[in-house]
């Protein structure tokens, strides 16, 4: 709780707010417990209701929580001289908030200054409503105006509780993570179908150098089966941002592993069949300028190929 907040709403431990007096009158806490709760909430910044629940081991009723929220919003409105924003009584959706963060005010700015954009007016004069935990933060206002003014958009401030701010930001970050996982799943490469096309491959096919944009492999580009398969492995490595590709012929199968952040893991759910091991290994050796005849000692090499119109190195 800001220091100046306590200057306006003093808690001398004998002069409690109406909400605090009500909790004492209801027997939820005694005088000493309320003093302890107030000291703790000032030190930690945690909501008073959360501290009281921890002290008493009892959950407060929804009605008491609602009354506490009303008191918070009233005090914040008086303190900052701007309207208070309560997400639960507004018609704002998390999608609207997310769209404004993605298109207008970056998430880094939101987290740095503890603010959330929630509404934009496109009619003249254009403006955006931003709920801020500290609407008086001049640095935040300067950075927001640097973003908004070149677009002809004015800034309108409201105050928001820290709990509501954190919840809205957490919802946005959770949605971003979910979207990222969906994109990764959609972009993953399934190479098991390619195994069926490799019954009659030979090493000569693996040695054919064809300059192919690896991105096309993900769209089912035609080509010699072993070349197409290896290109898909490379494309998958690019999509996942791996640093190394390990091609490891085993006694009963061919193992492909990716290294990312120093950790080796299987590249695909299933290992490659043993029958394709010589051709795939040979293809990687040719692309890396390695000794194709060496089959016992490990070799290190680099591969340069095209991916989505640009050159990349493995």
N, C-alpha and C positions, 0 to 999 in steps of 0.2 A: 504494500500500500504506500503511495507516495507520501513523503514527509509533510508536504503542505496540506495533504488531505486530512491529516490528523490535527492540523492547526484549525481547520474549520469544524471538524467533527471530533471534539475532544472526548476521550474516554478516560476519565480520572478514576475509573473503577467504582465510582459512586454515582456517576452520571451516565448510565447506559442509554443506548438508543431504545426506542419503543419496541423494536424486534427483540433486542437482548433482554429487556425487561420482561417481555412476554415469555421467553424461554425460562427465565427464573421463576416467574409466577406459575407456570405450568409444571414446575418441578422437574423439568428436563435437565437443568444444571443448577447448581447452587452458586452463590456469590463468588466463592473462591474458584470454582471451575470456570466461570465466565471470565474472571480475571486472567486465568491461565490461558484460556482459549484466545483472548484478545492479544496477549503478549506473543503467543505462538504464531498467530496469523500475521502479525506485524513483522515478525522475524523471517518467516518463511514465504510470505506472499500467498499462502494457500487460503481458500475460502474459509470464512468463519464456520460455516455449516459443516464443512469437511472435518475441521479440527474438533468441533463439538462431537461429531459422530465417533471420532477416534477416542476422545476422552471418555465418553459415556458408553461406548460399545453398542449404541442404539442408532437406528436409522431415523432421521427426521421425516415427518409426513410430507407428502407432495404439497399440501397446502402451506406448511411452514416454509418449505423451500421456495414456493412461489412468492410468499411474503418477503423472504430475504432478498430474492431477486429484485422485487419492486423497490426495496430500500436501497439496494446497490445502484440501480439505475437512477433513482431520484438523487442520490448523493453525487453520482458522477455528473449528472446534468447540472446540478448547482455548482460543482467544482469547476467544470470546464466551460460552462456557458453555451453548450451546444446540445442538441437533442441526443438522446440515448437510443442505441439500436438493440433491439431484442429479436433475434432470429426466429424464436418460437412463435411470435405473434405477427411476423411479416409474411409476405407471400413470396419471398425470395427462395429460390431453389439452389441446391449445391451446384447444379449445372450452370446456372447463371453466374455464380461466383467463379467457377472454374473457367468459364469462357472469358470473363474480364481479366483474370490473372494471365491466361494464355495470350490474350490479344492486346492487353493494355498495360497492366502493371505487373511486372515479373515477380515470380514467387520469391526471389532473393530479396527484393525490396519489401515485400509483405512480411517476410520473416525477420528482416533486420529491424524494421520499425514497428512490428506487431500491429499490422493493419490488414484489412480485407476490403477490396472493392465489391460492392454488391448491387449497384444499380447505375445505369447510364441513360442520360437523356439526349436523344439525337436531334430534338427540335432546338432551334436557336433561342437563347444561348445554350450551346451544348455544355453538359456538365456530367461529372461522375461523383456518386456518393461513396465515400470511403469511411468505413468504421475503423476507428483507431483506439488502441488501448491508452495512448497518450496524444490526444489531438493537439496539444500545445507544443509538441516536438518540432522545433523550427527546422532542424536538419531534414526531418521527414517531409515537411511541407515544401522545402526547397527542392528536394529530389523529385517529389511528385509533380511539382509545377514544371520542372525541366522535362518531364515526360509528357505532360498533358498540354502545355501551352503551344508547342509547335503544331499540335493537332487541332488547335482551336477549342480545347476542352477546359472548362473551369473545374476547380476542386471544391467540393462541398464536404465538410467534415462532420462526422458524428462520433460519439464515444461508444465503446463496446467493453464489456467485462473481459478480463483475461481468460476466463473459462470459456466464454463463447468464441473468442478469437481462436483459442487453441483448438477447440472442437472443429471449427470451420476449416482451419488449415490442415488438421489431421484428416478430415474427410477428403480434402483436395489431394493430399499426398497419397492416401489410400487408393483413390480413383486413378491417379497417375500410375501407381505401381500395378494395379490390375490391368490397365490399358497396355502397359509395357509387356506384361506377361502374355497377354493375348496376341500382341504383335509378334513376339518371339515365337510363340507356338505356331502362328500362321506362316511364319517365314522359315520354320525348320524344314530341313531337307530329308525326305524319305528315300533311302538308297536301296532298300530291300527289293523293290521291283526290278532294279537294274541287274540283280543277280541272275534272273531268269534269262537275260540276253547274253550271258557270258559263257555259254556251254562250249562254244567253238572258238574262243579267242586264242590268239597266239602272241608271242613276244614281238613279232614284226609289227602287229597292229599297235602295240604299246609304244613302239619307237617312232611312229609317224608323228611329226611335229605339226600341229595345227594351231594357229593363233586364234583363239576363241575368247570372246568376252565372257567371263565366267557368269556374269549376271544372266546371260541367255540360257545357261544350263538350268537355272531355276525355273525357266519357263518351258522346259521340255525340249530344248534345242536338240536337233538330230546330230548324230555323229557316231563314230566307232564306239561300241559299248564301253570298252575300258577307258577311253578318253573321256566320254561323258561321265562315267562314274567318278573318275579322279577329279574332274572339274567340279562336280557336285560336292566332293569332300572339301575342296579348296573354298568353294563358295560358302559352305557351312562354317568353315573356320573364320572367314571374313565377317560373316554376320554375327558371330559370337565374340569377335574381337580377341581371338586367341593369339598367343605369342609364338607358339611352336606347334608343329604337327609331328607326331611320332608314328612311323609306319613300322610295325613290329610283326614280322612273320613268326607264327608259333607252329607247334607240331601239328595241331588239328585245325587251325584257323588263322586268319590274318587280323591282327588287332590294330586299330587306329585310335590313337589317343591325342587329345588336345591339352596344351598347357595354357592356363590362364591364371594370372596373379600367383604364379609359382606353383600351382597345383595341377597335377596330371590327372585326367579323368577320361573314361571311355567317350569317344566322339559320338557313338551311336548306340542304340539299345541292344543291337545284336552284332556279334563279330562277323567279319566277312568270311565266306566259305574258303576252305583251303585251296580249292581248285583255281581260284583267281589270284592267289597270293603272288605267284611269279610275275604275272602280267602287270598287276597293280604296282608292285614294288619296282619293277623295271620302268614303268611309266614315271613314277616319282623320281627315280635315279636319272632318267634322261632329262627331265625338266630341271633337275638340280645340278646338272653337269657332274654327276658322280660316276664312279666306276661300276658299270652294270654287271661286270663279272665277279665283283666282290660280294660274297653272300654270307660270310661268317663274321666279319668285323662291322661294328656300327659305323655309319658315315654321317657327316653333317653337311648340309648344303643349303642354298638359297634358291628360291623360285621367284621369277618376275613374270607377272601375267597382267592382262587387262581385266578390269572389273567395273562394269557400268560406265565404260568410256574413260577410265583412268587407270594408270599403271600402279600396281601394288606389289609389294615384296613380301615373301613369306620367309 
